[in-house]
């Protein structure tokens, strides 16, 4: 049962970007880059 709230996804993404530290984003980018090269 999920409440239909169109703004929830945008709200969560905005807050998430504000909370996530740059180090985590950098690590995530490195992980994605490794996945692309391995593929």
Residue pairs with C-beta under 8 A, 6 or more apart in sequence:
none
